[in-house]
């Protein structure tokens, strides 16, 4: 019986980096979620036998609050307001 290879919990690609394995997600998926407000732990490294070795993580994964408005949604509201102003301006004629 062989051991299962670690994979990303979001896109299911194989994980090779020790930090990605510890977090359970690859760098591209982490980057995409961090842009949406997610917080990820920081890697902890140490020098052992003249080499840098992964020693664990500091912190935990934190999801953004449920009612939090992302930048994309804020931009969408601004566009709707501008469209409404344009409509009102043309309606005056």
C-alpha positions in Angstrom: 0.0 0.0 0.0 1.5 3.3 -1.1 1.2 6.6 0.8 -1.0 9.3 -0.8 0.8 12.2 -2.3 -0.2 15.6 -1.0 -2.4 17.7 -3.3 -3.9 21.2 -3.2 -7.2 21.3 -1.5 -8.5 23.8 -4.1 -7.2 22.8 -7.5 -6.0 19.2 -6.7 -2.5 19.7 -8.2 0.4 17.8 -6.6 2.2 19.8 -3.8 6.0 19.6 -3.5 7.0 22.6 -1.4 7.0 21.8 2.4 5.1 25.0 3.3 2.4 24.3 0.7 2.0 20.8 2.0 1.7 22.1 5.6 -1.0 24.6 4.5 -2.7 22.2 2.1 -2.7 24.7 -0.8 -0.4 25.7 -3.5 1.0 29.2 -4.0 -1.3 30.1 -6.9 -4.4 29.2 -5.0 -3.2 30.9 -1.8 -2.4 34.1 -3.8 -5.9 34.1 -5.4 -7.6 33.7 -2.0 -5.3 36.3 -0.2 -6.5 38.8 -2.8 -10.0 38.1 -1.6 -9.1 38.8 2.0 -8.0 35.4 3.3 -5.0 35.4 5.7 -2.5 32.5 5.7 0.1 31.4 8.2 3.8 32.4 7.8 6.4 29.7 7.2 9.1 29.1 9.9 12.5 28.0 8.7 15.6 26.9 10.6 19.2 26.1 9.7 20.1 22.5 10.3 23.3 20.9 9.3 24.2 23.9 7.0 20.9 23.7 5.2 17.6 25.7 5.5 14.8 23.4 6.7 11.1 24.0 7.0 10.2 24.0 10.7 6.4 24.6 10.6 4.0 27.5 10.3 3.2 30.5 12.5 -0.5 31.4 12.7 -3.5 29.9 11.0 -5.8 30.3 8.0 -8.3 33.0 8.6 -11.3 33.5 6.2 -12.6 37.0 5.6 -15.7 38.1 7.5 -19.0 37.1 5.8 -20.4 40.6 5.5 -17.1 42.1 4.2 -17.3 43.9 0.8 -14.5 43.1 -1.6 -12.8 45.6 -3.9 -14.7 44.2 -6.9 -18.1 44.7 -5.3 -17.2 48.3 -4.3 -16.1 49.1 -7.9 -19.4 47.7 -9.2 -21.4 49.9 -6.9 -19.4 53.0 -8.1 -20.2 52.1 -11.7 -23.9 51.7 -11.0 -24.0 55.1 -9.3 -22.3 56.7 -12.3 -24.7 55.1 -14.7 -27.6 56.3 -12.6 -26.2 59.9 -12.7 -25.9 59.7 -16.5 -29.5 58.5 -16.8 -30.8 61.3 -14.6 -28.8 63.8 -16.6 -30.3 62.7 -19.9 -33.8 62.4 -18.4 -33.7 66.2 -17.7 -34.0 67.0 -21.4 
